[in-house]
Amino acid sequence: MCGRYHSATPPELIRGWFRVLGPLPNWRPTWNAAPTQSLPVVRFNPEAGARSLDLLRWGLVPSWAKDPKIGAKMINARAETVATLPAFRKAFARRRCIVPADGFYEWAKTDAGKVPYAVGPAEAGTIWGFAGLWEGWKNEAGEWLRSFTIVTTAANEALRHIHERMPVILPPEAYGRWLGEEPAEPKELQDLLKPCPADAVRAWTVSPRVNSVRNDDATLLDPG
């Protein structure tokens, strides 16, 4: 799964990397993004013909949900079932998004307990785009909640010793297809949901301070 990630790249750099137009939302950099937080997500508006960067809550709430608390259980969508599960299939067909990230955290199970790892791009200056889905949910007062989930796949060879799953990291040339700017058949989209190459990532152990969402600063990435 992917339960924490970091996204501290300045908004203007995210705008350029993902070719986003329009105003940028206000948010502070985070080195410990956690479920239920409002975080930047790239979406494509077919009416405007442009990408936008918006703040959505992490943890997808299906439109049919009776209670938005269900989103806390839907922070990830498995690539193998994303097109068929009722919670995700409509979003997979119509509401795909990209989640900008500098990297993510994962915990390895050892005899001594869980050990946290940071995972980031092997190439400096790279911003990752996780494959995501988004959804809109309206409460009884008519207020909208827009939320997202991160699609995960089997871990690649470099990360399998840490955990069996990892986020789907889209190559930049696939952004248009995933967002719906370019036509793509369901199978083409499904084919994008695979592990990135092992040599595109690097992983290192970090301090257990990352375990608490109250800790959110750049030192979380220090080797530990």
Accessible surface in RSA format (square Angstrom, percent):
REM  Atomic radii and reference values for relative SASA: ProtOr
REM  Chains: A
REM  Algorithm: Lee & Richards
REM  Probe-radius: 1.40
REM  Slices: 20
REM RES _ NUM      All-atoms   Total-Side   Main-Chain    Non-polar    All polar
REM                ABS   REL    ABS   REL    ABS   REL    ABS   REL    ABS   REL
RES MET A   1    93.94  48.6  90.83  60.1   3.11   7.4  51.77  44.0  42.18  55.9
RES CYS A   2     0.00   0.0   0.00   0.0   0.00   0.0   0.00   0.0   0.00   0.0
RES GLY A   3    14.36  17.7   0.00   N/A  14.36  17.7  10.14  27.8   4.23   9.5
RES ARG A   4    37.34  15.7  37.34  19.0   0.00   0.0   2.90   4.0  34.43  20.9
RES TYR A   5     0.63   0.3   0.63   0.4   0.00   0.0   0.25   0.2   0.38   0.5
RES HIS A   6     6.73   3.7   6.73   4.7   0.00   0.0   5.41   5.6   1.32   1.5
RES SER A   7     1.86   1.6   1.50   2.0   0.36   0.8   0.21   0.4   1.66   2.3
RES ALA A   8    22.31  20.5   9.87  15.2  12.44  28.3  10.62  15.0  11.69  31.0
RES THR A   9    21.52  15.3  14.37  14.6   7.15  17.0   8.49  11.4  13.03  19.7
RES PRO A  10    72.00  52.5  68.89  62.8   3.11  11.3  72.00  59.4   0.00   0.0
RES PRO A  11    45.87  33.4  45.87  41.8   0.00   0.0  45.87  37.9   0.00   0.0
RES GLU A  12   108.76  62.4 100.99  76.4   7.77  18.5  59.76 115.6  49.00  40.0
RES LEU A  13   110.42  61.5 105.59  75.5   4.83  12.1 107.46  75.5   2.95   7.9
RES ILE A  14     0.58   0.3   0.58   0.4   0.00   0.0   0.58   0.4   0.00   0.0
RES ARG A  15    66.44  27.9  65.80  33.5   0.64   1.5  28.39  38.8  38.05  23.1
RES GLY A  16    52.87  65.2   0.00   N/A  52.87  65.2  37.88 103.9  14.99  33.6
RES TRP A  17    91.26  36.6  66.34  32.1  24.92  58.5  74.18  39.6  17.08  27.7
RES PHE A  18     0.00   0.0   0.00   0.0   0.00   0.0   0.00   0.0   0.00   0.0
RES ARG A  19   158.14  66.4 144.40  73.6  13.74  32.7  65.92  90.1  92.22  55.9
RES VAL A  20     2.73   1.8   0.00   0.0   2.73   6.6   0.00   0.0   2.73   7.4
RES LEU A  21   114.85  64.0 111.48  79.8   3.37   8.5 112.03  78.7   2.83   7.6
RES GLY A  22    40.04  49.4   0.00   N/A  40.04  49.4  30.50  83.7   9.54  21.4
RES PRO A  23   126.36  92.1 107.59  98.1  18.77  68.2 117.44  97.0   8.92  55.4
RES LEU A  24    38.66  21.5  15.17  10.9  23.48  59.0  15.78  11.1  22.88  61.6
RES PRO A  25    32.30  23.5  15.77  14.4  16.53  60.1  27.55  22.7   4.75  29.5
RES ASN A  26   143.05  98.7 123.40 119.2  19.66  47.3  35.85  86.3 107.21 103.6
RES TRP A  27    45.05  18.1  13.26   6.4  31.80  74.7  22.98  12.3  22.07  35.8
RES ARG A  28   158.32  66.5 147.34  75.1  10.99  26.2  74.66 102.0  83.66  50.7
RES PRO A  29    58.45  42.6  57.19  52.1   1.26   4.6  57.67  47.6   0.78   4.8
RES THR A  30     7.57   5.4   7.57   7.7   0.00   0.0   7.22   9.7   0.35   0.5
RES TRP A  31    61.66  24.7  61.66  29.8   0.00   0.0  51.89  27.7   9.77  15.9
RES ASN A  32     0.62   0.4   0.00   0.0   0.62   1.5   0.00   0.0   0.62   0.6
RES ALA A  33     0.00   0.0   0.00   0.0   0.00   0.0   0.00   0.0   0.00   0.0
RES ALA A  34     5.87   5.4   5.87   9.1   0.00   0.0   5.87   8.3   0.00   0.0
RES PRO A  35    35.32  25.7  26.97  24.6   8.35  30.3  26.97  22.3   8.35  51.9
RES THR A  36    74.84  53.2  61.48  62.3  13.36  31.9  36.82  49.5  38.02  57.5
RES GLN A  37    64.51  36.1  58.24  42.6   6.26  14.9  32.60  69.4  31.90  24.2
RES SER A  38    67.75  57.3  48.93  65.3  18.82  43.4  19.38  41.3  48.37  67.8
RES LEU A  39     6.80   3.8   6.80   4.9   0.00   0.0   6.80   4.8   0.00   0.0
RES PRO A  40     0.99   0.7   0.81   0.7   0.19   0.7   0.81   0.7   0.19   1.2
RES VAL A  41     0.00   0.0   0.00   0.0   0.00   0.0   0.00   0.0   0.00   0.0
RES VAL A  42     0.04   0.0   0.04   0.0   0.00   0.0   0.04   0.0   0.00   0.0
RES ARG A  43    40.27  16.9  40.27  20.5   0.00   0.0   8.99  12.3  31.28  19.0
RES PHE A  44    45.06  22.5  25.81  16.0  19.25  50.1  25.99  15.8  19.08  54.6
RES ASN A  45    67.04  46.2  63.69  61.5   3.35   8.1  15.67  37.7  51.37  49.7
RES PRO A  46   104.87  76.4  82.65  75.3  22.22  80.8  83.77  69.2  21.10 131.1
RES GLU A  47   170.48  97.9 130.66  98.9  39.82  94.8  54.01 104.5 116.47  95.1
RES ALA A  48    73.53  67.6  36.54  56.4  36.99  84.1  48.03  67.6  25.50  67.5
RES GLY A  49    51.42  63.4   0.00   N/A  51.42  63.4  22.20  60.9  29.22  65.4
RES ALA A  50    21.05  19.4  15.14  23.4   5.91  13.4  20.03  28.2   1.01   2.7
RES ARG A  51     7.02   2.9   4.12   2.1   2.89   6.9   2.63   3.6   4.39   2.7
RES SER A  52    34.89  29.5  34.89  46.6   0.00   0.0  27.67  58.9   7.22  10.1
RES LEU A  53     3.13   1.7   0.00   0.0   3.13   7.9   0.00   0.0   3.13   8.4
RES ASP A  54    37.41  26.2  35.60  35.4   1.81   4.3   9.71  22.9  27.70  27.6
RES LEU A  55    63.58  35.4  37.24  26.6  26.34  66.2  37.24  26.2  26.34  70.9
RES LEU A  56     3.12   1.7   1.62   1.2   1.50   3.8   3.12   2.2   0.00   0.0
RES ARG A  57    62.01  26.0  60.61  30.9   1.40   3.3  13.15  18.0  48.86  29.6
RES TRP A  58     0.61   0.2   0.00   0.0   0.61   1.4   0.00   0.0   0.61   1.0
RES GLY A  59     0.73   0.9   0.00   N/A   0.73   0.9   0.60   1.6   0.14   0.3
RES LEU A  60     0.00   0.0   0.00   0.0   0.00   0.0   0.00   0.0   0.00   0.0
RES VAL A  61     0.04   0.0   0.00   0.0   0.04   0.1   0.00   0.0   0.04   0.1
RES PRO A  62     1.38   1.0   0.09   0.1   1.29   4.7   1.38   1.1   0.00   0.0
RES SER A  63    65.58  55.4  44.35  59.2  21.23  48.9  26.54  56.5  39.03  54.7
RES TRP A  64   141.62  56.8 115.50  55.9  26.12  61.3 119.03  63.5  22.59  36.6
RES ALA A  65    11.28  10.4   0.80   1.2  10.48  23.8   3.03   4.3   8.25  21.9
RES LYS A  66   205.97 100.5 170.06 104.3  35.91  85.5 119.24 107.3  86.73  92.4
RES ASP A  67    67.12  47.0  64.15  63.9   2.97   7.0  28.46  67.0  38.67  38.6
RES PRO A  68    39.38  28.7  39.33  35.9   0.05   0.2  39.33  32.5   0.05   0.3
RES LYS A  69   163.30  79.7 151.01  92.7  12.28  29.2 101.30  91.2  61.99  66.0
RES ILE A  70    49.23  28.0  42.88  31.9   6.35  15.3  47.81  34.4   1.42   3.8
RES GLY A  71     0.98   1.2   0.00   N/A   0.98   1.2   0.98   2.7   0.00   0.0
RES ALA A  72    58.69  54.0  39.82  61.5  18.86  42.9  39.82  56.1  18.86  50.0
RES LYS A  73   178.50  87.1 143.95  88.3  34.55  82.3  94.37  84.9  84.13  89.6
RES MET A  74    30.68  15.9  30.28  20.0   0.40   0.9  30.68  26.1   0.00   0.0
RES ILE A  75    16.20   9.2  16.12  12.0   0.09   0.2  16.12  11.6   0.09   0.2
RES ASN A  76    27.07  18.7  13.63  13.2  13.44  32.4  13.69  33.0  13.38  12.9
RES ALA A  77     1.16   1.1   0.00   0.0   1.16   2.6   1.16   1.6   0.00   0.0
RES ARG A  78   119.83  50.3 117.21  59.7   2.62   6.2  48.38  66.1  71.45  43.3
RES ALA A  79     4.12   3.8   4.08   6.3   0.04   0.1   4.09   5.8   0.03   0.1
RES GLU A  80   103.18  59.2  68.36  51.7  34.82  82.9  59.80 115.7  43.38  35.4
RES THR A  81    46.89  33.3  46.48  47.1   0.41   1.0  45.46  61.1   1.43   2.2
RES VAL A  82     0.11   0.1   0.00   0.0   0.11   0.3   0.00   0.0   0.11   0.3
RES ALA A  83    40.00  36.8  23.74  36.6  16.26  37.0  23.74  33.4  16.26  43.1
RES THR A  84    90.94  64.7  80.98  82.1   9.96  23.7  74.33  99.8  16.61  25.1
RES LEU A  85    78.88  43.9  78.68  56.3   0.20   0.5  78.88  55.4   0.00   0.0
RES PRO A  86    75.09  54.7  67.52  61.6   7.56  27.5  67.76  55.9   7.33  45.5
RES ALA A  87    14.51  13.3   9.17  14.2   5.33  12.1   9.24  13.0   5.27  13.9
RES PHE A  88    12.27   6.1  12.21   7.6   0.06   0.2  12.27   7.4   0.00   0.0
RES ARG A  89   116.65  49.0 112.73  57.5   3.92   9.3  21.58  29.5  95.07  57.6
RES LYS A  90   119.38  58.2 115.86  71.1   3.53   8.4  63.80  57.4  55.59  59.2
RES ALA A  91     0.91   0.8   0.15   0.2   0.76   1.7   0.15   0.2   0.76   2.0
RES PHE A  92     8.99   4.5   8.99   5.6   0.00   0.0   8.99   5.5   0.00   0.0
RES ALA A  93    65.16  59.9  39.53  61.0  25.63  58.3  45.29  63.8  19.86  52.6
RES ARG A  94   177.85  74.7 143.12  73.0  34.73  82.7  43.44  59.4 134.41  81.5
RES ARG A  95    51.28  21.5  49.88  25.4   1.39   3.3  14.38  19.6  36.90  22.4
RES ARG A  96    25.90  10.9  19.91  10.1   6.00  14.3   0.91   1.2  25.00  15.1
RES CYS A  97     0.00   0.0   0.00   0.0   0.00   0.0   0.00   0.0   0.00   0.0
RES ILE A  98     0.00   0.0   0.00   0.0   0.00   0.0   0.00   0.0   0.00   0.0
RES VAL A  99     0.00   0.0   0.00   0.0   0.00   0.0   0.00   0.0   0.00   0.0
RES PRO A 100     0.67   0.5   0.32   0.3   0.35   1.3   0.32   0.3   0.35   2.2
RES ALA A 101     0.49   0.4   0.00   0.0   0.49   1.1   0.31   0.4   0.18   0.5
RES ASP A 102    29.47  20.6  26.19  26.1   3.28   7.8  17.88  42.1  11.59  11.6
RES GLY A 103     0.00   0.0   0.00   N/A   0.00   0.0   0.00   0.0   0.00   0.0
RES PHE A 104     2.08   1.0   2.08   1.3   0.00   0.0   2.08   1.3   0.00   0.0
RES TYR A 105     0.46   0.2   0.00   0.0   0.46   1.2   0.00   0.0   0.46   0.6
RES GLU A 106    12.24   7.0  12.24   9.3   0.00   0.0   3.79   7.3   8.45   6.9
RES TRP A 107    45.92  18.4  41.57  20.1   4.35  10.2  38.75  20.7   7.17  11.6
RES ALA A 108     7.20   6.6   7.19  11.1   0.02   0.0   7.20  10.1   0.00   0.0
RES LYS A 109   170.26  83.1 139.87  85.8  30.39  72.3  83.88  75.5  86.38  92.0
RES THR A 110    66.38  47.2  42.24  42.8  24.13  57.5  51.78  69.5  14.60  22.1
RES ASP A 111   164.38 115.1 122.00 121.4  42.38 100.2  45.03 106.0 119.35 119.0
RES ALA A 112   105.02  96.6  60.03  92.6  44.99 102.3  72.79 102.5  32.23  85.4
RES GLY A 113    35.60  43.9   0.00   N/A  35.60  43.9  34.70  95.2   0.90   2.0
RES LYS A 114   137.63  67.1 111.89  68.7  25.74  61.3  56.77  51.1  80.86  86.1
RES VAL A 115    48.00  31.6  47.58  43.1   0.41   1.0  48.00  41.7   0.00   0.0
RES PRO A 116     4.97   3.6   4.97   4.5   0.00   0.0   4.97   4.1   0.00   0.0
RES TYR A 117    39.41  18.4  39.41  22.4   0.00   0.0   9.35   7.0  30.06  37.1
RES ALA A 118     0.00   0.0   0.00   0.0   0.00   0.0   0.00   0.0   0.00   0.0
RES VAL A 119     0.95   0.6   0.95   0.9   0.00   0.0   0.95   0.8   0.00   0.0
RES GLY A 120     2.40   3.0   0.00   N/A   2.40   3.0   2.40   6.6   0.00   0.0
RES PRO A 121    21.55  15.7  16.64  15.2   4.91  17.9  16.64  13.7   4.91  30.5
RES ALA A 122    51.96  47.8  24.39  37.6  27.57  62.7  25.05  35.3  26.91  71.3
RES GLU A 123   129.72  74.5 122.31  92.5   7.41  17.6  44.26  85.6  85.47  69.8
RES ALA A 124   102.82  94.5  69.36 107.0  33.46  76.1  80.41 113.2  22.41  59.4
RES GLY A 125    70.72  87.2   0.00   N/A  70.72  87.2  44.56 122.3  26.16  58.6
RES THR A 126    37.13  26.4  26.88  27.3  10.25  24.4  20.06  26.9  17.07  25.8
RES ILE A 127    12.89   7.3  11.18   8.3   1.71   4.1  11.18   8.1   1.71   4.6
RES TRP A 128    10.91   4.4   9.93   4.8   0.98   2.3   4.32   2.3   6.59  10.7
RES GLY A 129     0.10   0.1   0.00   N/A   0.10   0.1   0.00   0.0   0.10   0.2
RES PHE A 130     0.00   0.0   0.00   0.0   0.00   0.0   0.00   0.0   0.00   0.0
RES ALA A 131     0.00   0.0   0.00   0.0   0.00   0.0   0.00   0.0   0.00   0.0
RES GLY A 132     0.00   0.0   0.00   N/A   0.00   0.0   0.00   0.0   0.00   0.0
RES LEU A 133     0.00   0.0   0.00   0.0   0.00   0.0   0.00   0.0   0.00   0.0
RES TRP A 134    48.88  19.6  48.88  23.7   0.00   0.0  43.31  23.1   5.57   9.0
RES GLU A 135    12.22   7.0  12.15   9.2   0.07   0.2   0.00   0.0  12.22  10.0
RES GLY A 136     8.98  11.1   0.00   N/A   8.98  11.1   5.54  15.2   3.45   7.7
RES TRP A 137    26.02  10.4  25.40  12.3   0.62   1.5  23.61  12.6   2.40   3.9
RES LYS A 138   108.81  53.1  87.09  53.4  21.72  51.7  34.65  31.2  74.17  79.0
RES ASN A 139    46.38  32.0  38.31  37.0   8.07  19.4  15.41  37.1  30.97  29.9
RES GLU A 140   190.77 109.5 147.51 111.6  43.26 103.0  70.92 137.2 119.85  97.9
RES ALA A 141    82.66  76.0  41.39  63.9  41.27  93.9  54.33  76.5  28.33  75.0
RES GLY A 142    39.54  48.8   0.00   N/A  39.54  48.8  20.58  56.5  18.97  42.5
RES GLU A 143   110.31  63.3 103.68  78.4   6.63  15.8  42.67  82.5  67.65  55.2
RES TRP A 144   130.97  52.6  97.09  47.0  33.88  79.6  81.22  43.3  49.76  80.7
RES LEU A 145    42.59  23.7  41.06  29.4   1.53   3.9  42.57  29.9   0.02   0.1
RES ARG A 146    98.23  41.2  90.60  46.2   7.63  18.2  18.51  25.3  79.72  48.3
RES SER A 147     0.05   0.0   0.05   0.1   0.00   0.0   0.00   0.0   0.05   0.1
RES PHE A 148     0.00   0.0   0.00   0.0   0.00   0.0   0.00   0.0   0.00   0.0
RES THR A 149     0.00   0.0   0.00   0.0   0.00   0.0   0.00   0.0   0.00   0.0
RES ILE A 150     0.00   0.0   0.00   0.0   0.00   0.0   0.00   0.0   0.00   0.0
RES VAL A 151     0.00   0.0   0.00   0.0   0.00   0.0   0.00   0.0   0.00   0.0
RES THR A 152     2.40   1.7   2.40   2.4   0.00   0.0   0.00   0.0   2.40   3.6
RES THR A 153     7.18   5.1   7.18   7.3   0.00   0.0   0.00   0.0   7.18  10.8
RES ALA A 154    48.29  44.4  48.16  74.3   0.13   0.3  48.29  68.0   0.00   0.0
RES ALA A 155     1.50   1.4   0.06   0.1   1.44   3.3   0.06   0.1   1.44   3.8
RES ASN A 156     3.59   2.5   2.46   2.4   1.13   2.7   3.59   8.6   0.00   0.0
RES GLU A 157   123.54  70.9 103.30  78.2  20.24  48.2  50.18  97.1  73.36  59.9
RES ALA A 158    36.93  34.0  19.09  29.5  17.84  40.6  30.42  42.8   6.51  17.3
RES LEU A 159     7.25   4.0   7.08   5.1   0.17   0.4   7.08   5.0   0.17   0.5
RES ARG A 160   139.73  58.7 124.57  63.5  15.16  36.1  57.69  78.8  82.04  49.7
RES HIS A 161   128.50  70.2  91.82  63.8  36.68  93.8  84.73  87.3  43.77  50.9
RES ILE A 162    10.78   6.1   2.28   1.7   8.49  20.5   2.81   2.0   7.97  21.6
RES HIS A 163    50.19  27.4  43.18  30.0   7.00  17.9  28.67  29.6  21.51  25.0
RES GLU A 164   121.09  69.5 111.78  84.6   9.31  22.2  36.46  70.5  84.63  69.1
RES ARG A 165    17.69   7.4  15.07   7.7   2.61   6.2   9.12  12.5   8.57   5.2
RES MET A 166     0.33   0.2   0.33   0.2   0.00   0.0   0.33   0.3   0.00   0.0
RES PRO A 167     0.17   0.1   0.00   0.0   0.17   0.6   0.00   0.0   0.17   1.0
RES VAL A 168     0.20   0.1   0.15   0.1   0.05   0.1   0.20   0.2   0.00   0.0
RES ILE A 169    15.89   9.0   9.15   6.8   6.74  16.2   9.15   6.6   6.74  18.3
RES LEU A 170     3.76   2.1   0.00   0.0   3.76   9.4   0.13   0.1   3.62   9.7
RES PRO A 171    53.06  38.7  46.76  42.6   6.30  22.9  52.95  43.7   0.11   0.7
RES PRO A 172    78.40  57.1  67.70  61.7  10.70  38.9  68.11  56.2  10.29  63.9
RES GLU A 173   129.82  74.5 103.14  78.0  26.68  63.5  66.01 127.7  63.81  52.1
RES ALA A 174     0.00   0.0   0.00   0.0   0.00   0.0   0.00   0.0   0.00   0.0
RES TYR A 175     7.19   3.4   7.19   4.1   0.00   0.0   5.75   4.3   1.44   1.8
RES GLY A 176     4.50   5.5   0.00   N/A   4.50   5.5   1.22   3.4   3.27   7.3
RES ARG A 177    65.60  27.5  65.60  33.4   0.00   0.0  12.50  17.1  53.10  32.2
RES TRP A 178     0.00   0.0   0.00   0.0   0.00   0.0   0.00   0.0   0.00   0.0
RES LEU A 179    11.81   6.6   0.00   0.0  11.81  29.7   0.00   0.0  11.81  31.8
RES GLY A 180    37.08  45.7   0.00   N/A  37.08  45.7  13.61  37.3  23.48  52.6
RES GLU A 181    58.34  33.5  27.73  21.0  30.60  72.9  13.66  26.4  44.68  36.5
RES GLU A 182    81.03  46.5  77.58  58.7   3.45   8.2  30.20  58.4  50.83  41.5
RES PRO A 183   131.75  96.0 106.57  97.1  25.18  91.5 118.63  97.9  13.12  81.5
RES ALA A 184    28.40  26.1   0.34   0.5  28.05  63.8   2.49   3.5  25.91  68.6
RES GLU A 185   114.78  65.9 114.02  86.3   0.76   1.8  40.33  78.0  74.45  60.8
RES PRO A 186    88.28  64.3  87.15  79.4   1.13   4.1  87.58  72.3   0.70   4.3
RES LYS A 187   147.88  72.1 141.21  86.6   6.66  15.9 116.80 105.1  31.08  33.1
RES GLU A 188    72.77  41.8  69.61  52.7   3.17   7.5  32.71  63.3  40.07  32.7
RES LEU A 189     7.40   4.1   7.40   5.3   0.00   0.0   7.40   5.2   0.00   0.0
RES GLN A 190    60.94  34.1  54.95  40.2   5.99  14.3  37.81  80.5  23.13  17.5
RES ASP A 191    73.58  51.5  63.49  63.2  10.09  23.9  30.31  71.3  43.27  43.2
RES LEU A 192    18.90  10.5  14.41  10.3   4.48  11.3  15.08  10.6   3.82  10.3
RES LEU A 193    11.83   6.6   0.16   0.1  11.68  29.4   0.24   0.2  11.60  31.2
RES LYS A 194   131.81  64.3 128.65  78.9   3.16   7.5  73.74  66.4  58.07  61.9
RES PRO A 195    49.85  36.3  37.17  33.9  12.67  46.1  37.20  30.7  12.64  78.6
RES CYS A 196    13.57  10.3   6.71   7.5   6.87  16.1  11.20  28.4   2.38   2.6
RES PRO A 197    92.15  67.2  80.33  73.2  11.83  43.0  92.00  76.0   0.15   0.9
RES ALA A 198    33.55  30.8  25.22  38.9   8.34  19.0  25.37  35.7   8.18  21.7
RES ASP A 199   122.32  85.7  96.65  96.2  25.67  60.7  50.66 119.2  71.66  71.5
RES ALA A 200    36.46  33.5  27.31  42.1   9.15  20.8  34.03  47.9   2.43   6.4
RES VAL A 201    12.07   7.9   0.27   0.2  11.80  28.4   0.27   0.2  11.80  32.0
RES ARG A 202   131.54  55.2 125.20  63.8   6.34  15.1  46.72  63.9  84.82  51.4
RES ALA A 203    38.76  35.6   6.61  10.2  32.16  73.1   6.61   9.3  32.16  85.2
RES TRP A 204    44.56  17.9  39.45  19.1   5.11  12.0  43.28  23.1   1.29   2.1
RES THR A 205    44.70  31.8  41.95  42.5   2.75   6.6  25.83  34.7  18.87  28.5
RES VAL A 206     4.43   2.9   0.00   0.0   4.43  10.7   0.00   0.0   4.43  12.0
RES SER A 207    33.61  28.4  31.68  42.3   1.93   4.5  25.08  53.4   8.53  12.0
RES PRO A 208    87.62  63.9  82.96  75.6   4.66  16.9  82.96  68.5   4.66  28.9
RES ARG A 209    97.17  40.8  89.98  45.9   7.19  17.1  59.09  80.8  38.08  23.1
RES VAL A 210     0.00   0.0   0.00   0.0   0.00   0.0   0.00   0.0   0.00   0.0
RES ASN A 211    74.93  51.7  59.14  57.1  15.80  38.0  27.59  66.4  47.35  45.8
RES SER A 212    33.77  28.5  26.71  35.6   7.06  16.3  30.96  65.9   2.81   3.9
RES VAL A 213    72.60  47.8  60.27  54.6  12.32  29.7  60.27  52.4  12.32  33.4
RES ARG A 214   213.25  89.5 178.42  91.0  34.83  82.9  75.82 103.6 137.42  83.3
RES ASN A 215    39.99  27.6  37.70  36.4   2.29   5.5   2.29   5.5  37.70  36.4
RES ASP A 216    30.04  21.0  10.65  10.6  19.39  45.8   7.40  17.4  22.64  22.6
RES ASP A 217    48.62  34.1  48.18  48.0   0.45   1.1  34.38  80.9  14.24  14.2
RES ALA A 218    54.57  50.2  47.33  73.0   7.23  16.4  47.53  66.9   7.03  18.6
RES THR A 219    73.21  52.1  68.00  68.9   5.21  12.4  64.42  86.5   8.79  13.3
RES LEU A 220     0.30   0.2   0.03   0.0   0.27   0.7   0.23   0.2   0.07   0.2
RES LEU A 221    44.86  25.0  39.70  28.4   5.16  13.0  39.98  28.1   4.88  13.1
RES ASP A 222    76.70  53.7  75.23  74.9   1.47   3.5  22.59  53.2  54.11  54.0
RES PRO A 223   114.14  83.2  91.26  83.2  22.88  83.2  91.61  75.6  22.53 140.0
RES GLY A 224    65.46  80.7   0.00   N/A  65.46  80.7  49.95 137.1  15.50  34.7
END  Absolute sums over single chains surface
CHAIN  1 A    11163.9       8947.0       2216.8       6415.0       4748.9
END  Absolute sums over all chains
TOTAL         11163.9       8947.0       2216.8       6415.0       4748.9
